[in-house]
Amino acid sequence: MSNLFVRFKRLLGSPVQQVGTVTSVDGTALVVTQAGGGVARVTGAATVGQKIYFTAGKLDGLAPSLTEVFVEE
């Protein structure tokens, strides 16, 4: 039988990578506006206006500045 904690962690799943635009910078603390309108606090180095990828509150890298298109069903 495998470790019970490992089995529990598999149920939770892994954090999802998200994308957003940096709206405020204070040292290494960033405020990011997500495409759906949400706001997140992220740790990392970026400048205002840059699009970034982030996972679980940490900066993963810069995202390309492409036009956003929303399709409604």
N, C-alpha and C positions, 0 to 999 in steps of 0.2 A: 504494500500500500504506500502511495506517495505521501509526501509531507502535506499536512492539512492546510498550512498557511499558503503553500504554493498553489494548491487547488483553489483556495479562496481568491488569490490574486488573479488567477485565470478567469474567474467569474466577473471580476471588475472590468477587465479589458485594459487596453493601453490608452494613454492620453492621445487626443486627436490634434494633428497639426492644423493651425488656423492661420488666416491671413488678415491683415488690417493695415490701416494708415496711421502713422505716428502723428498725434495731435499735440503732444506736450512732452518736454524732456526736462528732467531734473537730475543731473549727474548721470547715473546709470539706470534710473527709474524712468520708464516710458509709459505714457498713457496712449493706448491704441484704440481707435474706433474701427470696429469690425464691419464687414460689408453689410450684414443684416441690421446694423444699428447699435449693436452692443458695445460696451466699453470694457477694456481689460487693462490691468497693470502688468507690465512686462519688465524684466531685468535684462539690460543689454545696452549696446551703444548704437544709436542711430540719430538721425536728424529729423526735424519736423517736416512732414510731407512725404517721407519715404514710406514705401509699402514694405512690410516685413512678414516673414513666416515666424510663428511662435508656437511653442508647445509647453503646456503646464507652467505658464508665466515666465518662460525663458526664451530669449531671442534665438532662433535657429539660423536666420540669414535674411538677406534682402530678397524681396519678391520683385518681379518685373512690373513696371508701371504700364499696365494695359488698361484699356477701356473696360469698365464693368458693365455687364448686360444682365438685367434681371428678367426672367421669363415667368410670367404668371399663368397659372393653369385655370 
